[in-house]
């Protein structure tokens, strides 16, 4: 009797209803979160962090405009102004990213597989295409001085932070910001936390800090020029990222040339990591 009842029951169901399909069993993917796979990219590192407050620094898939899902390095550590940063470029001590380098003006990449914080030169599509509001630069070989570490305190390395770097609350790519010939001054100019530090030095007269500064034989994509006098005609200290100061062409670094400068900076090239958010 039991066998008859069982046969009657299964007669009401199709074979597909009783046995899970091969596709359902073997092709379903379970993700621990957005950004973990190319077919589940996040819109930004910040979006991953907002979705998972415990997300760690590392490589994630980000859906970049134009190019789509791309592996990007995300700096999630909240010590860095809350975290959620995408690595856009990194430079070792050298001249690869000097002021005239095409990487500042062209949609190109360099060593795009070097998606890490190792010492080296690389430029990523996150610089070319990601629509950002904030920018941050870290200088790994310029250490902190006590609790002072530039724009962000209590880090182990020097930092520059430019929230709302387009100055009007809108978003743009870092490439478009840095390839521009329009000079943008950080306001107030002395808000740069490197002011009067023993790295990236300043003087008390003319002070510039911002983007795309050009004067005489000095040009810089993101940086500063300072003088103990009120005019820029005889600046004593210069520095930043993507600079030209004859005969020096640095990816990053600073120089001084007046013997009376008491706060002299490093007076050399420097490593740098540039992030957007």
SVG drawing of the C-alpha trace seen along z (x, -y; Angstrom):
<svg xmlns="http://www.w3.org/2000/svg" viewBox="-2 -91 76 93">
<polyline fill="none" stroke="black" stroke-width="0.4" points="0.0,0.0 2.8,-2.4 4.5,-1.9 1.2,-2.7 0.7,-5.9 4.3,-7.0 3.8,-6.4 0.6,-8.3 2.3,-11.3 5.3,-11.5 3.0,-11.3 1.8,-14.8 5.4,-16.3 7.6,-16.5 11.2,-15.2 12.6,-18.7 10.5,-19.7 11.9,-16.8 15.6,-17.0 17.5,-20.4 18.8,-21.4 22.5,-21.0 22.7,-24.8 21.2,-25.7 23.5,-23.3 26.8,-23.9 26.7,-27.4 25.2,-29.5 27.9,-31.8 27.8,-33.2 29.7,-36.4 30.8,-37.6 30.3,-41.2 30.5,-43.6 33.9,-44.0 35.0,-40.4 34.5,-39.3 34.6,-40.8 30.9,-40.1 30.0,-41.8 32.1,-45.0 31.6,-47.9 31.2,-51.5 34.0,-52.6 36.1,-51.5 34.0,-53.7 30.9,-51.8 32.6,-48.5 33.5,-50.1 29.9,-51.4 28.6,-47.9 31.2,-46.2 32.8,-48.3 35.3,-45.5 36.7,-45.5 40.4,-45.2 43.0,-47.0 43.6,-45.1 42.6,-44.5 38.9,-44.7 36.9,-44.9 35.7,-48.4 33.3,-49.3 35.3,-52.2 33.5,-54.3 34.4,-53.4 36.6,-50.4 34.2,-48.5 35.2,-46.0 38.9,-46.7 41.0,-45.4 42.0,-48.3 43.9,-48.7 41.6,-50.0 43.0,-51.7 40.2,-51.0 42.0,-51.9 39.9,-54.5 43.1,-56.3 43.3,-57.8 40.4,-60.3 37.9,-57.5 39.3,-55.2 37.6,-54.1 40.4,-55.3 41.4,-54.0 45.0,-54.0 45.4,-56.1 49.2,-56.3 52.4,-55.5 56.0,-56.6 59.4,-55.6 62.2,-58.1 62.9,-59.1 61.8,-61.1 59.1,-58.9 56.3,-61.3 58.1,-64.6 56.0,-67.6 56.3,-67.0 55.5,-63.2 52.6,-62.2 51.0,-60.4 49.7,-63.7 48.0,-64.7 47.1,-61.4 44.7,-58.6 47.3,-55.9 48.6,-53.5 51.9,-52.3 52.5,-48.9 48.7,-48.5 49.2,-45.0 51.3,-46.4 48.1,-46.9 49.9,-47.2 51.7,-49.6 55.2,-48.2 57.9,-50.7 57.6,-51.3 56.1,-53.3 52.6,-52.7 49.6,-54.6 46.1,-53.1 42.8,-53.7 41.4,-54.8 43.3,-58.1 41.9,-58.3 38.2,-57.5 37.1,-57.5 34.9,-60.4 36.4,-61.6 35.8,-64.4 38.7,-63.9 42.4,-63.3 45.2,-62.2 48.9,-61.8 51.1,-59.7 54.9,-59.9 56.1,-56.5 59.8,-57.6 59.0,-60.8 58.2,-59.7 56.0,-61.4 57.5,-63.8 55.9,-62.8 52.1,-63.1 52.6,-65.4 52.3,-63.7 51.1,-66.5 47.4,-66.9 46.4,-63.8 47.9,-63.5 49.2,-60.3 50.2,-58.5 53.6,-56.8 54.3,-58.8 53.7,-62.3 50.3,-63.0 48.5,-65.6 44.7,-65.6 42.5,-67.6 38.9,-67.0 36.7,-68.5 39.8,-69.0 37.7,-70.4 36.7,-73.2 33.0,-73.3 31.6,-70.0 31.4,-68.3 33.4,-65.3 36.0,-64.9 38.8,-62.6 42.2,-63.3 43.7,-63.3 41.5,-66.2 42.4,-68.1 46.1,-67.7 46.4,-68.1 44.7,-71.5 46.7,-74.7 44.4,-76.5 46.2,-77.2 44.1,-76.2 45.2,-77.5 44.2,-75.7 42.3,-78.1 43.6,-79.2 47.0,-78.6 48.4,-77.9 45.9,-75.1 48.4,-72.7 49.5,-70.7 53.1,-70.6 53.4,-74.3 56.5,-75.0 57.3,-71.3 60.8,-69.9 59.6,-68.2 58.3,-70.1 59.5,-73.3 57.9,-76.8 58.9,-80.4 56.8,-83.2 56.4,-85.4 54.9,-84.3 53.1,-81.0 51.5,-78.9 50.0,-75.4 47.7,-73.8 47.5,-72.5 49.2,-73.4 51.6,-76.1 54.0,-77.6 56.5,-80.4 59.7,-81.0 61.7,-77.8 59.4,-75.9 56.3,-73.9 54.4,-71.4 51.2,-69.4 50.4,-69.4 52.7,-71.2 54.0,-74.4 56.3,-77.3 57.4,-79.5 59.5,-82.5 60.6,-84.6 59.7,-87.7 56.3,-88.8 56.7,-88.1 57.4,-84.9 60.3,-86.4 62.9,-84.8 61.3,-81.7 63.4,-79.8 61.7,-76.4 59.6,-74.4 58.2,-70.9 55.4,-68.5 54.3,-65.9 55.1,-66.0 57.6,-68.8 60.2,-70.5 62.8,-72.8 65.8,-73.1 67.9,-70.9 65.7,-68.7 62.8,-66.6 61.1,-64.7 58.1,-62.5 57.9,-63.9 60.2,-65.7 61.4,-69.1 64.3,-71.5 65.6,-74.6 68.4,-77.0 68.9,-79.8 71.4,-79.3 69.2,-81.3 66.4,-78.7 66.1,-77.3 63.3,-74.8 64.7,-73.0 62.7,-70.0 64.2,-66.8 65.9,-68.5 65.6,-65.3 63.3,-63.2 60.6,-61.2 58.2,-58.2 54.5,-59.0 51.2,-57.2 48.2,-59.1 44.6,-58.1 41.1,-59.3 37.7,-58.9"/>
</svg>
